[in-house]
Amino acid sequence: MDWNPATLWWVAAGVLVAAELASGTFYLLMVAIGLVAGALAAHLGAGLAAQISAAALVGAATTVAWHLRRPARRAPPISENQDVNLDVGEAVHVAAWGADGTARVAYRGSTWTARLAPGLEARPGPHRVRAVEGNWLVLAPAP
């Protein structure tokens, strides 16, 4: 087997793709694309400096492009994050709101104290859990 420079670039790219599959990060895949550019430069007969330059430029460009493509989203606070707190989004029924802006609701086999999320009108009826703060449910009217 001939271990020419193009073969080494292809093997390195394959190793990075395998590492990406194991880790689940797309950044390794972007660097592997850079290594493919190095392999293609080797196939075209470019020198070692040109191969390394092609790999570095393409790898860096794809990595930066992937990073800029990702939306800048922030996770909601833990009290409102449905991925962390499985109560968020669940339905409850409010029979009546108290004068202090709280209500007692039956939820998960127990009675909970609930308050309305800021800026919403307190009306009895179906509500959804928007957040859990300590042992309080923060509710919003169900659509």
C-alpha positions in Angstrom: 0.0 0.0 0.0 1.3 3.4 -1.0 1.2 5.9 1.9 1.4 9.0 -0.1 0.5 12.4 1.4 -3.1 12.2 0.1 -3.6 8.9 1.9 -2.4 10.3 5.1 -4.8 13.3 4.8 -7.7 10.9 4.1 -6.9 8.7 7.1 -6.7 11.7 9.3 -10.0 12.9 8.1 -11.5 9.5 8.7 -10.2 9.5 12.3 -11.7 12.9 12.9 -15.1 11.8 11.5 -15.0 8.8 13.9 -14.1 11.0 16.8 -17.0 13.3 15.8 -19.4 10.3 15.8 -18.1 9.4 19.3 -18.4 12.9 20.7 -21.3 14.4 18.9 -19.7 17.8 18.1 -19.9 19.2 14.6 -16.7 21.2 15.1 -14.6 18.1 14.6 -16.5 17.5 11.4 -15.6 21.0 10.2 -11.9 20.3 10.9 -12.3 17.0 9.0 -13.6 18.9 6.0 -10.4 20.9 6.2 -8.4 17.7 6.2 -10.3 16.7 3.1 -9.2 19.9 1.5 -5.6 19.0 2.3 -6.1 15.6 0.6 -7.6 17.2 -2.5 -4.6 19.6 -2.6 -2.3 16.6 -2.4 -4.2 14.9 -5.3 -3.7 18.1 -7.3 0.0 17.8 -6.8 0.4 20.8 -4.4 3.4 20.9 -2.1 3.2 20.2 1.6 3.0 23.9 2.5 0.0 24.3 0.2 -1.7 21.2 1.5 -1.3 22.4 5.1 -2.5 25.9 4.1 -5.6 24.5 2.3 -6.4 22.3 5.3 -6.0 25.1 7.8 -7.9 27.7 5.8 -10.9 25.4 4.9 -11.0 23.9 8.4 -10.9 27.3 10.1 -13.5 28.8 7.6 -15.9 26.0 8.1 -15.5 26.0 11.9 -16.2 29.8 12.0 -19.1 29.4 9.6 -20.6 26.7 11.7 -20.2 28.7 14.9 -21.8 31.8 13.3 -24.7 29.7 11.9 -25.8 28.5 15.3 -28.5 30.6 16.8 -27.6 32.5 19.9 -30.2 31.1 22.2 -30.2 31.1 25.9 -31.7 28.4 27.9 -34.6 29.6 30.1 -34.0 29.6 33.9 -34.2 26.2 35.5 -37.5 27.0 37.1 -39.0 27.6 33.6 -37.0 25.0 31.7 -39.1 22.0 30.6 -36.0 20.0 29.9 -35.1 20.2 33.6 -38.4 20.6 35.3 -41.0 18.2 34.0 -43.9 20.1 35.7 -43.6 23.0 33.3 -46.4 22.9 30.8 -48.6 20.7 32.8 -52.3 21.5 33.2 -54.0 22.5 36.4 -57.5 23.9 37.2 -57.9 27.0 39.4 -61.2 27.1 41.1 -60.8 30.7 42.5 -58.0 33.2 43.1 -57.5 34.6 46.6 -57.3 38.3 47.4 -53.6 38.0 47.8 -53.2 36.8 44.3 -52.6 33.1 45.2 -54.7 30.0 44.7 -54.7 26.5 46.0 -54.7 23.9 43.2 -54.7 20.1 43.2 -51.7 18.8 41.3 -49.9 15.4 41.4 -52.0 14.1 44.3 -51.4 17.0 46.6 -52.5 20.6 47.1 -50.1 23.3 45.9 -50.0 27.0 46.4 -49.9 28.8 43.1 -49.5 32.4 41.9 -50.2 34.0 38.6 -47.3 34.8 36.3 -46.6 38.6 36.2 -48.7 40.7 33.9 -51.6 38.2 33.5 -55.2 38.5 34.6 -56.4 36.3 37.4 -59.4 34.3 36.3 -60.5 30.9 37.4 -60.3 28.0 34.9 -57.7 25.9 33.2 -54.1 27.0 33.6 -50.6 25.7 32.6 -47.6 25.6 34.9 -45.1 28.2 33.6 -42.5 27.7 36.3 -41.9 26.0 39.7 -40.3 28.3 42.3 -39.6 26.3 45.4 -42.9 24.8 46.4 -45.0 27.4 44.5 -46.5 26.9 41.0 -46.4 29.9 38.7 -49.4 29.7 36.4 -50.6 31.2 33.2 -54.0 30.8 31.7 -54.3 27.9 29.3 -54.8 28.8 25.6 
